[in-house]
Amino acid sequence: MSCDEVFLSVPYTTEQLFIGTIAFTVLLFLLPTTLVYYVVFTSIRLVIICVEGILNRIKSCFQTLPIFVAILYVMKSPQTTSTIKLTPQLEASGSGRVHILATPVQQKQKKNLFNFQVQSS
C-alpha cells in the first residue's frame, strides 16, 4: 500500500458542513474585524480620558493658584504693592481685647506707618 492508494474520507452531512463553514467564516473574518474595532475605539476612549484628566488638572491648578494676584504683583499694581497702616483699638466692652484696624496708606502718608496710640472705639 503506497501513499497514493490511501484515501481517507469522512462523511459529513450537509448540516455539519454548513455549521463548519459558518464557524470558519466567523473565525476568519468576523473575529479580527471585531477585535480591531474594539482595540481602536478602546484606545480612542483611553486617549479621551487622559486628555480629560489633564485638562481637569490644569483647571484645578488655575483655580487654586493665585495667578491673578501674582500677575498684579509682577506688574507692581498698587492693589498688591501698596502699604497698609495698622492701628490697634481696644474693644469697647472692656474685655481687654485689641482689634487691629488695617487701612491702606496713600503715597503721601507713608512717613508714619505704625500708630501705637491705643484708641477706644
Backbone hydrogen bonds, N-H to C=O, Kabsch-Sander energy under -0.5 kcal/mol:
donor,donor_aa,acceptor,acceptor_aa,energy
5,E,2,S,-0.7
6,V,2,S,-0.8
7,F,5,E,-0.6
9,S,7,F,-0.6
12,Y,10,V,-0.8
17,L,13,T,-2.2
18,F,14,T,-2.3
19,I,15,E,-2.5
20,G,16,Q,-2.4
21,T,17,L,-2.3
22,I,18,F,-2.4
23,A,19,I,-2.6
24,F,20,G,-2.5
25,T,21,T,-2.4
26,V,22,I,-2.6
27,L,23,A,-2.7
28,L,24,F,-2.4
29,F,25,T,-2.7
30,L,25,T,-1.1
31,L,26,V,-2.5
33,T,29,F,-1.3
34,T,30,L,-2.6
35,L,31,L,-2.5
36,V,32,P,-2.6
37,Y,33,T,-2.4
38,Y,34,T,-2.6
39,V,35,L,-2.6
40,V,36,V,-2.7
41,F,37,Y,-2.3
42,T,38,Y,-2.2
43,S,39,V,-2.2
44,I,40,V,-2.2
45,R,41,F,-2.0
46,L,42,T,-2.3
47,V,43,S,-2.3
48,I,44,I,-2.3
49,I,45,R,-2.4
50,C,46,L,-2.4
51,V,47,V,-2.6
52,E,48,I,-2.5
53,G,49,I,-2.2
54,I,50,C,-2.4
55,L,51,V,-2.6
56,N,52,E,-2.2
57,R,53,G,-2.1
58,I,54,I,-2.4
59,K,55,L,-2.4
60,S,56,N,-2.4
61,C,57,R,-2.2
62,F,58,I,-2.4
63,Q,59,K,-1.9
64,T,60,S,-1.7
65,L,61,C,-2.6
67,I,65,L,-2.1
70,A,66,P,-2.2
71,I,67,I,-2.5
72,L,68,F,-2.2
73,Y,69,V,-2.3
74,V,70,A,-2.4
75,M,71,I,-2.2
76,K,73,Y,-1.2
77,S,72,L,-2.8
80,T,77,S,-1.3
81,T,77,S,-2.2
82,S,78,P,-0.7
85,K,103,T,-3.6
86,L,84,I,-0.5
86,L,113,L,-0.7
87,T,85,K,-0.6
87,T,101,L,-2.7
89,Q,99,H,-3.4
90,L,119,Q,-1.3
91,E,97,R,-2.5
94,G,91,E,-1.1
99,H,89,Q,-3.5
101,L,87,T,-3.2
101,L,99,H,-0.6
102,A,100,I,-0.5
103,T,85,K,-2.2
103,T,101,L,-0.6
105,V,83,T,-3.1
109,Q,106,Q,-1.0
110,K,107,Q,-0.6
112,N,109,Q,-0.5
113,L,111,K,-0.8
115,N,86,L,-1.2
115,N,113,L,-0.5
116,F,114,F,-0.7
118,V,116,F,-0.5
119,Q,88,P,-1.1
121,S,90,L,-1.1
